[in-house]
């Protein structure tokens, strides 16, 4: 059940924060800093110094067991916070196969939907061409349309 264990006041506070908030693009990883330091080939202390600088400059947010790369960090990497949106119409008998294959593509999010299309994909703008090319060669895909998000309004 949604909101289980939350009081009416807690839900009201949560709702107000949601309504007052601004949508952000965040890439979140759950990793211990020691593991990340090992992958980078640096000491845990050196990683901590770098993370502190990135956090203080607004590129990341850190917490116990997670690191979020924020919009500013994505901008520094040349990754757009405004995704491209692809709608996909799929032959009904091929939906399961197409869903399974598309989840291997470099997408941000994928949504099965009911209506005029069967699938909505969010992808980084820089990967739009690659994903469209893969979809064009995928058996069962009947039609695609793509859109570029230019601004988050809410």
DATATA-V887947 format. One record per helix or strand of 2 or more residues. SS is the DSSP state (H for helix, E for strand). FROM is the first residue (numbers start at 0). TO is the last residue. Records with the same first field share a line. If there is no record, write none. Layout:
SS: FROM-TO / FROM-TO
This chain:
H: 7-19 / 32-39 / 43-55 / 70-76 / 91-101 / 124-135
E: 26-29 / 59-62 / 65-68 / 83-89 / 108-111 / 118-122 / 140-147
